[in-house]
Amino acid sequence: MGRIFEVRKSTMFARWDKMAKNFTRIGKEIAIAVKVSGPDPDNNPALRRCYLNAKACNMPKDRVEAAIKRAMGKDKTDYEELVYEGYAPHGVAVMVETATDNSTRTVANVRMHFTKGHGALGTSGSVAFTFTRMGEFKIKNSGVNIEELELELIDFGLEEIGEDADGNVIVRTAFTEFGNMTKALEEKKIEVVSAELTRIPSTTVELNEEQSNEVLKMVDMLEQDDDVQKVYHNLK
């Protein structure tokens, strides 16, 4: 009985940690969005996207509003967006997006995670060619006809459409068409669960279970870092 409780408790703490990390990530995205285009979501598509993604991960509305107020205050933190590239064990390509107020600290930590994970931090451009930057929208599937939706969105930059494991419809656009698709979905009143810019690998690396776990262990170390926003890899 005690063993079951410990497992459940561990799972609960892991869920809380993930939620806290998501709240921190969105808080930084809000700060960056407000700095670039102001605090009014009606005139700031990036901030509207933050609202959407905050809702998707159950971030309370008062925390979102508090993050906006902090971003407008005189004591606001100015975040710099930096991307690092490298390799995990077994030649798996990795890209790390960060938002930081101290680039010296961030690069030192990212290098440490790569080293501890038996990988290697690379130079700019060393693995970027492996990934294509795209816009990705998750749409609630409430009886959506995917073929009809494809025809409806193809003039707004649609490149890929399909379903995820939870049955949500996934719509992908070229990076440059992200704004057009955002506007089209809003105007068509299509319910979007989340919207983000992502990096899709053009090739993948297939490994055995033991090797895959080595890679995922390093990825997890990177994801736990406070300065890291997202980690992408091409492990199949």
Long-range contacts (C-beta under 8 A, 24 or more apart in sequence): 17-224, 19-57, 19-58, 21-223, 21-224, 22-57, 22-59, 23-57, 23-59, 23-63, 24-226, 25-99, 25-229, 25-230, 26-50, 26-53, 26-54, 26-57, 26-59, 26-64, 26-67, 27-63, 27-67, 27-70, 28-79, 28-99, 28-229, 29-53, 29-99, 29-229, 30-64, 30-67, 30-68, 30-71, 31-67, 31-70, 31-71, 31-76, 31-77, 31-79, 32-79, 32-81, 32-99, 33-71, 34-68, 34-71, 34-72, 35-71, 35-76, 35-78, 35-79, 39-68, 39-71, 39-72, 45-179, 45-182, 45-183, 48-182, 49-182, 49-195, 49-196, 52-192, 52-193, 52-194, 52-195, 53-194, 53-195, 53-196, 56-138, 56-193, 56-194, 77-101, 81-229, 82-106, 82-107, 83-124, 83-128, 84-110, 84-121, 85-121, 85-122, 85-123, 85-124, 85-125, 85-126, 85-127, 85-128, 86-114, 86-119, 86-120, 86-121, 86-122, 86-126, 86-127, 87-119, 87-120, 87-122, 87-126, 87-127, 88-114, 88-117, 88-118, 88-119, 88-214, 88-215, 88-218, 88-219, 88-233, 88-235, 89-117, 89-118, 89-119, 89-211, 89-214, 89-215, 89-218, 90-205, 90-207, 90-211, 90-214, 90-215, 91-205, 92-205, 92-207, 92-215, 92-233, 92-234, 92-235, 93-127, 93-130, 93-131, 93-201, 93-205, 93-233, 93-234, 94-119, 94-127, 94-218, 94-219, 94-222, 94-231, 94-232, 94-233, 95-127, 95-128, 95-131, 95-199, 95-231, 95-232, 95-233, 96-222, 96-228, 96-230, 96-231, 96-232, 97-228, 97-229, 97-230, 97-231, 97-232, 98-225, 98-227, 98-228, 98-229, 99-227, 99-229, 100-227, 102-227, 105-227, 106-227, 109-225, 109-227, 110-222, 110-225, 110-227, 110-228, 113-218, 113-221, 113-222, 113-225, 114-218, 114-222, 116-218, 116-221, 117-214, 117-217, 117-218, 117-219, 117-221, 117-222, 118-214, 118-218, 119-218, 130-201, 130-202, 130-203, 130-234, 131-199, 131-200, 131-201, 131-202, 131-232, 131-234, 132-199, 132-200, 132-202, 133-175, 133-197, 133-198, 133-199, 134-159, 134-160, 134-172, 134-173, 134-174, 134-175, 134-197, 134-198, 134-199, 134-200, 135-172, 135-173, 135-174, 135-175, 135-177, 135-178, 135-181, 135-182, 135-195, 135-196, 135-197, 135-198, 136-170, 136-171, 136-172, 136-195, 136-196, 136-197, 136-198, 137-170, 137-171, 137-172, 137-173, 137-181, 137-182, 137-185, 137-192, 137-194, 137-195, 138-164, 138-168, 138-169, 138-170, 138-192, 138-193, 138-194, 138-195, 139-168, 139-169, 139-170, 139-171, 139-185, 139-190, 139-191, 139-192, 139-193, 140-168, 140-169, 140-191, 140-192, 140-193, 141-167, 141-168, 141-169, 142-191, 144-169, 149-190, 152-188, 153-181, 153-184, 153-185, 156-180, 156-181, 156-183, 156-184, 157-181, 168-193, 172-200, 198-230, 198-232, 199-232, 201-232, 201-233, 201-234, 203-234, 204-234, 204-235, 204-236, 205-234, 205-235, 205-236, 206-236, 207-235, 207-236
